[in-house]
């Protein structure tokens, strides 16, 4: 008999028409033969009588990240999902009122913004603030250095990884110290120390956000380790309910 595990879709980051099927397949591949994984659309989610997603869009995702953090529910934020988790932590852990992303306009504390230059290997790459969206994205494989004692280093089994990217906005490294003092760990950073790649909450059962797209390296019979670990944590959590 297969057991059904329900996962709230918004907790896996934002998903476009192209990305949603890939993430769904990666989540399914992260389970095992006796487990059936159902991804709920936010509009169908109910949380014991409370309307978790009373807000829609980015604010709804921020509320979802807060719910997962406070209720100690496993959270996997991919790309935009990581951004919203960082905004939530900035607002409610670090006390930065007005924290947000410049993707939606000017804000008091731009914890997420557009990086105009970064290092790939030994080459400096640049993009213009008003450039073409497609031509100025950070696309392709990039290396990341993981903190030795972090959960992600344990999951990967190494402190050096390479993951595929497809995005334009980044976590603002200028807020790293403030956010870490509030309890958020920047457990994965680009080799030059400029681009946050992974965040996690060390005192949470499973709360991880990644800038990259791990579903692009996940296969049906060789799932990405982050998906496998996330599904395991969600299954463990379900046994406690």
KOLLOMAR-375326 format. One record per atom (N, C-alpha, C, CB): x, y, z; residue in one letter. Coordinates in steps of 0.02 Angstrom, whole numbers, plus 50000, padded with zeros to 5 digits. Atoms other than C-alpha are relative to their C-alpha. Last residue first. Glycine has a CB too. Layout:
N
XYZa/...
This chain:
241
500654996450001x/500615074950659x/499444995450023x/499855002749930x/500084996749935x/502305067350710x/499325003450006x/500555005150011x/500105005249948x/502325054550569x/499875003150068x/500614995350003x/500695002450005x/502075068650444x/499844994850052x/499874997249931x/500454995249970x/503675076950505x/499294997449999x/500055006749963x/499905000449927x/504695061350466x/499535004750036x/500725001750017x/500305006249979x/503935061050291x/500084999150076x/500334994049963x/500724999150003x/504345079350264x/499644993750024x/499775001849929x/500194995749943x/506125076450323x/499255001150002x/500365006849995x/499915003849939x/506335061650205x/499795004150061x/500734997750007x/500565004749996x/505595071650062x/500054995850064x/499984995549938x/500604996249986x/506835085750096x/499404995450008x/499865005149945x/499984998149930x/508315073850106x/499375003850020x/500625004350013x/500055006049959x/507895065649940x/499975001750074x/500594995349987x/500695002250004x/507585082549858x/499894993750043x/499804998549927x/500424995349963x/509245089249920x/499264998049999x/500095007149972x/500005001349928x/510155073449866x/499585004950041x/500705000250025x/499544995449968x/509605075749684x/499974999050075x/499845007449980x/500254993549978x/508685060349626x/500545004250032x/499434999050050x/499424997049967x/509575046449531x/499805007050023x/500625000349952x/499685005249962x/508215034749468x/500655002350033x/500144994049956x/500495004549968x/507035048349408x/500324994650044x/499594996649947x/500235005250047x/508455060749378x/499524995350036x/500604996149970x/500345005749969x/508875077149467x/499744995349946x/499435002450046x/499515005449996x/510165089149395x/499704993750032x/500615002350039x/499685000850065x/508955102449331x/500534994450000x/500335006549979x/500415004450041x/507865099949485x/500324998749932x/499305002849991x/499775006949995x/509305107349587x/499594995149958x/499984997850072x/500575004450016x/508905124749522x/500234992750002x/499715001849930x/499985003750063x/510085137549600x/499384995649991x/500644995749997x/500054995250054x/509865150849735x/499954996449932x/500615004649999x/499445000250048x/509515137949869x/499885004949943x/500094992849972x/500154996350061x/508455139150026x/500614999949955x/499795007250016x/499454998550045x/508475126550168x/499745003949940x/500354993449976x/500174993650031x/507405123650322x/500595002249957x/499815005450053x/499795000050070x/507405105950390x/499755006449967x/499744993649961x/499935006950024x/507205101950577x/500244999649927x/499354996550007x/500635002250029x/507585120250623x/500084992849975x/499775004749943x/500415002749945x/508995125650740x/499314997649977x/499925005250054x/499685005649965x/510275127550599x/499564996850054x/500645002350031x/500114998549929x/509115138150490x/500284994150039x/499245001350015x/500365005049960x/509775137050311x/499915002650071x/500384993450001x/500124997849931x/510415147850169x/499654994350037x/499565006650003x/500435004149958x/511235142450007x/499915003350068x/500284992850007x/500295005450039x/512055151349859x/499504995850040x/500554995549973x/500305005349958x/512545168149931x/499644994949957x/499515003150052x/500685002150017x/513575177449800x/499764994550047x/499974997649927x/500444994450017x/515125187849844x/499264997949991x/500235003349938x/500304997349940x/516305175849934x/499495005449988x/500525002750044x/499734993349988x/517395173249780x/499685003450060x/499905004349938x/499305000249981x/517075154349787x/500315006950014x/500404996749947x/499585000650059x/515175157149786x/500745000350021x/499845005549948x/499794993650029x/514375154549956x/500414998749937x/500415004250051x/499685001150065x/513415140250038x/500135006749967x/499564995649955x/499605006149998x/512945139350223x/500324998349933x/499584994350022x/499825000050071x/512345157250243x/500484994149991x/500335006949977x/499325001950020x/511555153650412x/500085000249925x/500164993050027x/499995003050067x/510025163150474x/500724998549980x/499665004749947x/500115007249998x/509985165850663x/499994996549932x/499384998750033x/500715001349983x/509785184650687x/499844992649998x/499555003849952x/500074998449929x/511685187150693x/499294998650023x/500185007350013x/499705005549963x/511735178050526x/499965001350075x/500734999049979x/500445005750002x/510495190450453x/500294994050038x/499874998049928x/500614998449963x/511485205650507x/499544994050003x/499635005949967x/499854999849929x/513135198250449x/499385001250043x/500525005450015x/499805006649974x/512465193350277x/500115000150076x/500634997649965x/500415001449941x/511555209650241x/500194993450034x/499264999949981x/499904994749950x/512875216450121x/499604998950064x/499815006549970x/499485002149954x/512855199750028x/500125005250055x/500654998749962x/499524994549989x/511205204949947x/500504998150054x/499635006550019x/500014997749931x/510335188749895x/500555005250009x/500094994050051x/499585003549951x/510285187949706x/499865002650070x/500755000849982x/499934996849935x/509145192749562x/500364995550050x/499305001950028x/499734993350008x/509355187649380x/500135003450067x/499535004249958x/500344994749962x/509025169049375x/500365006649989x/499994998350075x/500404996750051x/509445152549292x/499605005550035x/499534994849963x/500374993949983x/510785142949386x/499595002549941x/500475005450024x/500224996150058x/511495125349378x/499535005750021x/499654995549950x/500715000550014x/512455118149525x/499815004849944x/499595001550064x/500144996150059x/514275114049564x/499274999049983x/500464998049940x/500525002450046x/514775107949736x/499955004749940x/499314999650036x/499914996850065x/516265108949855x/499474997149952x/500724998949972x/500054992849990x/515995105450041x/500125003949935x/500505002350053x/499404996450022x/515615086850023x/499905007550014x/500134998849923x/499425004149985x/514375073550080x/500655003149977x/499934993349970x/499605001150060x/512975082549991x/500584995250012x/500285006749974x/500425002950052x/511745080850134x/500404998249938x/499435004849982x/500165006849980x/513045083650270x/499594996549945x/499625000050066x/499385003750009x/513715098950180x/499904992650019x/500575003150042x/499915001450072x/511915104950165x/500654996249986x/499985006449960x/500445005550020x/511625102950352x/500114998349927x/499265001950012x/500684998450019x/513135113950389x/499594993849983x/499995004749942x/500455002949950x/514695109050486x/499265001149982x/500145003050067x/499865007149982x/515905111350341x/499504996850047x/500684999650031x/499744999949932x/515115127450272x/500084992850025x/499545004150048x/500475001249946x/514845124450086x/500355000250068x/499654993349991x/499625002749944x/515835132049943x/499534999550060x/500635004450017x/500174997349934x/514845134649783x/500424996450052x/499254999250015x/499775003549941x/515295132249600x/499765003550064x/500774999650000x/499564995949958x/514265138749454x/500184996050062x/499665006850019x/499735003249940x/513425129449310x/500495004850036x/500364993549982x/499505005250007x/512365139049186x/500264997550067x/500575002549960x/500235006450027x/511415155449181x/500594995149997x/499685000949931x/499455004349982x/511595171649276x/499784992949985x/500215000850077x/500105004949947x/510335182049181x/500664996550016x/499474995049980x/499624998049941x/510805197549082x/499904995250058x/499805007050021x/499284999650012x/510335191848907x/500415001750061x/500135005049948x/499725006450017x/508605186048957x/500765000149993x/499704997549936x/500085004949945x/508105201649050x/500334993449984x/499274998950014x/500505005050018x/508825213748921x/499974994650053x/500144997049931x/499885004350057x/509865227049008x/499424995349987x/500624996150009x/500584999250044x/509275240949122x/500064995649938x/499925007249980x/500614999749960x/510425236449268x/499375000249956x/500015006050045x/500254993249989x/511795231349147x/499354999850038x/499925003649933x/500644998850032x/512715214749159x/499765007050018x/499474994750021x/500384994049983x/514505209849198x/499324999949965x/500395006349981x/500574999250044x/515585194149204x/499585005950024x/499584993649997x/500494995449973x/517335194049278x/499445000949949x/500335006850018x/500264994850044x/518285178549222x/499495004350036x/499694996949938x/499534994449996x/519415167449327x/499765006049959x/500684997849976x/499325002350009x/518075154549365x/500495005750010x/500104996849930x/500095007050021x/516435163849347x/500704997449984x/499504999249938x/499445003850026x/516585179949449x/499784993049980x/500584999650052x/499815005749958x/515175192149475x/500564996349964x/499394995450014x/499395003550020x/514505208649411x/500164994450049x/500595004949995x/499794997850067x/512875218449407x/500664996949978x/500065007550000x/499284999550002x/511975209749550x/500225001949929x/500344993450023x/499675001950062x/510125213549553x/500755001150006x/499725004149941x/499924995050052x/509305213749722x/500374997449939x/500375005950027x/499955003450064x/508695204049872x/500045005349946x/499394995149988x/499625006149984x/508995210650049x/500064995549938x/499674996250057x/500005004650059x/508465227649983x/500434993850014x/500265003749938x/499445004749991x/508105236050152x/499994994949943x/499964996550069x/499554997249950x/507015251650135x/500624995650010x/499655000750067x/500205001749933x/506215246149972x/500535002550049x/499894992350008x/499564997649946x/506235251249789x/499724998050068x/500085007749996x/499954992849991x/505265240549666x/500455001850058x/499315003150010x/500674997249996x/504605222749652x/500015007650008x/499624996950057x/500375002750057x/506235214749592x/499305003049997x/499964992350005x/500054994750050x/507055226449716x/499674997449936x/500695002949985x/499605001450060x/506675213249847x/499905005749950x/499814993249968x/500335002650058x/506065216750023x/500494998549943x/499475004749976x/499555004450039x/506455222850197x/499614997149941x/500304994450044x/499924997550069x/505295237050250x/500484995949959x/500235007150002x/500644998150029x/505525233550434x/500105003049931x/499635005050047x/499904995050053x/507195225450468x/499325001549967x/500514997449947x/500364993749984x/506865216750634x/500105005549949x/500225002450066x/499514994549993x/508215203450608x/499675006750014x/500415000549937x/499465002149957x/507055188750642x/500495005750013x/500374994049970x/500255002549937x/505385195050576x/500524997250047x/499504994749987x/500544996349968x/505805206450431x/499874997750072x/499374999349960x/499794993149990x/507505199850379x/499475003950038x/500155003449933x/499534999949945x/506955181850405x/500235007150016x/500604995649984x/500365001549939x/505435184450295x/500465000250061x/499674993149996x/500394994049984x/506465192950160x/499624998950065x/499495001649942x/499534995149974x/507705178450167x/499635006550018x/500555001449948x/499805002249933x/506305165650149x/500485005050032x/500324993149997x/500554998449955x/505595175550003x/500154997850071x/499364996849976x/500054992849992x/507265175249912x/499465001950051x/499855003449933x/499474998049955x/507475156649943x/499975007550013x/500684998249971x/500205002449934x/505775153349865x/500535001550052x/499874992649997x/500444995049972x/506305164349718x/499754997950070x/499415001149954x/499934993750035x/507765152249688x/499555005450032x/499824999249925x/499585000350059x/507135135949766x/499985006849964x/499784994349952x/500094994150042x/506495136949944x/500484999849942x/500085006450040x/499495000250053x/506335120050030x/499865005749952x/500014993049962x/500064994850051x/505415121050196x/500584999449951x/499985007050032x/499475000050051x/505125107050322x/499855004949943x/500084992949971x/500205004350056x/503845112650454x/500575000149948x/499335002549968x/499485005050009x/504545119750616x/499804994749949x/500164996650067x/500315006449984x/502925129050655x/500494994249991x/499384998949957x/500274999849932x/503845145850664x/499704993350022x/499475005350005x/499474998649950x/504945142950513x/499734999550070x/500305007049989x/499555005849997x/503625134450406x/500545001150052x/500324998849931x/500375005649971x/502325147850447x/500464994050009x/499404998149956x/500064998649928x/503575161750412x/499654994250036x/499625006650012x/499345001049972x/504015154050244x/499995001250075x/500525004649967x/499885007249999x/502165152750202x/500684998450031x/499954997149929x/500395002749945x/501905171050252x/500104992450006x/499255001649990x/499654997849939x/503335176050137x/499634997450061x/500045007850003x/499425004449991x/502555165450000x/500405001950061x/500445000249938x/500255006549978x/500885174450023x/500584995250011x/499524997249949x/500174999349929x/501775191150015x/499724993550028x/499505005850011x/499395000049959x/502585185849851x/499855000650074x/500455005749979x/499384997450029x/500945181249768x/500584999850048x/499905007049976x/499785003450060x/499375178949871x/500665002949976x/499465000449945x/499714995450048x/498945183450050x/500254996049940x/500575004150032x/500504994650006x/497755173150154x/500255005549954x/499835002850069x/499844995750056x/498925158750117x/499465005249990x/500094995849936x/499284998650003x/498885150450287x/500165005049945x/500404993649987x/499874998650071x/497005151850306x/500735002149994x/499525005549972x/499704993550013x/496845143550476x/500125000949925x/500675000850039x/500484994649988x/495615129450511x/500285007049988x/499764999650069x/500365000849937x/496925116050530x/499565005950017x/500504998950056x/499555001349945x/498015122150389x/499625000150066x/500575005350001x/500334998349937x/497075121350225x/500464998150057x/499314996350006x/499705001749936x/497895121750054x/499575002250059x/500695003050005x/500335005949973x/496885121349893x/500234998350070x/500114994149955x/500704998649991x/497295139049837x/499624994250031x/499695001849934x/500134995949941x/499145135649868x/499255001250012x/500355006649993x/499994993050019x/499145121449740x/499835004250061x/499525001549940x/500614996049997x/499485105049824x/500125006949972x/499755000550072x/499834993049989x/500915093749769x/499365004249996x/500525002549948x/500484995550030x/500485075349793x/500195007250017x/499284998450023x/499944993049981x/501865062849828x/499525004349960x/500725002549988x/500314996050053x/501495044249826x/500005007250022x/499284997549984x/500234993349983x/502675034049935x/499745003749939x/500575004050032x/500595000749957x/502975015249931x/499695006750018x/500184996250063x/500545003550034x/504155016249780x/499364999750042x/500224993149982x/499855007050015x/505275029449857x/499374996649976x/500304996450062x/500335004749955x/505355048349873x/500224992849986x/499255000649995x/499674999949935x/506585060449794x/499694995350050x/499985006950027x/499405004150002x/505995055549621x/500364999750066x/500465002449947x/500225007050004x/504285062549659x/500594995350000x/499574998949937x/500275001749935x/505065078949714x/499774992750001x/499415004650018x/499435000749954x/506125079549557x/499774998250070x/500415006550002x/499675006450014x/504605076049448x/500584998950048x/500254999949927x/500445005449981x/503625090149529x/500324993249990x/499365000449962x/499975000349927x/505105102049515x/499564994350025x/499785006750032x/499345002549981x/505265098249330x/500054999250075x/500565004649975x/499975007250011x/503385100149301x/500684997050022x/499884998449927x/500455003849955x/503365117249389x/500034992449986x/499295002449992x/499675002649941x/504905124249301x/499564995550042x/500245005750042x/499485004850017x/504215126449125x/500294996650062x/500565003449961x/500295005650037x/502565134449173x/500514994849982x/499675002549938x/500314997950063x/503465145049301x/499704993949966x/500515003549955x/499925004650056x/503795139149477x/499625002549940x/499754992950019x/500454998350055x/504105149749629x/500124995349942x/500105007349979x/499784994450041x/504945141149774x/499485001649947x/500664998449967x/499445002250041x/504635124049847x/500225005449951x/499814993749961x/499425000749958x/503565130349989x/500614997549962x/499854995350057x/499654993649995x/502305136649862x/500634999550042x/499555005250029x/499584998250056x/501835118849816x/500405006350008x/499595000649940x/500274993650023x/501195113249986x/500475002949947x/499915005050059x/499524994649993x/501735095149998x/499695006449972x/500674998449964x/500214993850031x/500535080650028x/500515005550015x/499305002050025x/499704994449965x/501255063350062x/499825006449963x/500784999250005x/500034993650035x/500215048350012x/500305005450045x/499275001749981x/500194994649956x/500715030950074x/500025006549962x/500475000350061x/499594993950005x/500725016849948x/499735005450047x/500015002649927x/500424994050000x/500005000050000x/500445006250000x/499525000050061x/
